[in-house]
């Protein structure tokens, strides 16, 4: 996308927020079953999983869909 076609920052923030809700809700509980009872370790591993999912899967897909709709 060139600068004229970039989506509004507010739209990107909304997509990120909506994408994070299910990930933050479910992933920590699933990982807690497999990790020792250490809050810092649980948070670190959870964030280490959620950030790549958002960065490399969800946002590229969402931005492609937005670009397709703006044509």
Helices and strands as residue ranges (DSSP letters): G 3-5, H 9-32, H 39-52, I 53-58, H 59-70
